[in-house]
């Protein structure tokens, strides 16, 4: 998925979204989350046709799901 705009959600052990983000380097970003100590048991990725589409979807998911590990509530 390198180079593809992706919005992703990380899920906790209750299958609740605990983090929402976007990237165009999905595998690298997942590794950084693990290295940073984020605890999650699952993930879901949503490929997007462009970075702009990804920003819109990410913003919507942040507002709808209010994930606890996100520091910001939207763009």
N, C-alpha and C positions, 0 to 999 in steps of 0.2 A: 504493500500500500504506500510505499515511499513516493512522495510527490502528489498524492491524492489528498484533498482536503477531507478530513474526517472529524466528526463530532463523536465523542465517546462518553459513556457513563460507567463509573465504577460502582459496584454494589457491595454492601456489607453482608454480614452473616444472616441478616433477616431479609435479604434480597431487596433492600431499600437502596435507592441511589444515594451514595455518600459523596460523590464528586462528579462533576461534568466539566469537560474541557474540549478543546479542539486543537488540531495539529495537522501538519502535512508530513510528519515523520512519526507515525503511530508506534512502531516497534521501539524506537528510541525513547519516545515519551513514556511508554509503559515502563521501560527500564528505569527511567528517572524517578517515577512515582515509587517504585519498589525501593530504590536506593534512598529516597527521601523518607522512607518509613511509613508511607501510607498503607493502611491495612484495608484490604478489600478481598472479597472471595470470588467475584465475577466481574465481567466487563462486557459491554455491548458497544459496537462501533456502527456508525451511520455514515457511509461514504456520501459526499456531497459533490455536486457538479462544479463548484467554485469555492474559493475562500469566503466570498461574500455570503453565499448560501449557508456556509458553515457557521459564520458569525450570527446569522439570524436564527438558525436552529439552536445554537448554543445558548443564546440569550433567552429564547423561549423555554428551553429545558431548565435553565437556572431559575427562571421565575416560577415555573410550574412545580418543580421538585424541591427547590430550596435545599440542596445538598449541604450537609454539615461541614464537609472538609473544604469547601470553596471559600476563599477569602473575600471574593467580590460577588455581588448579587446580580451582575449583568454587565454588559458593555456600555 
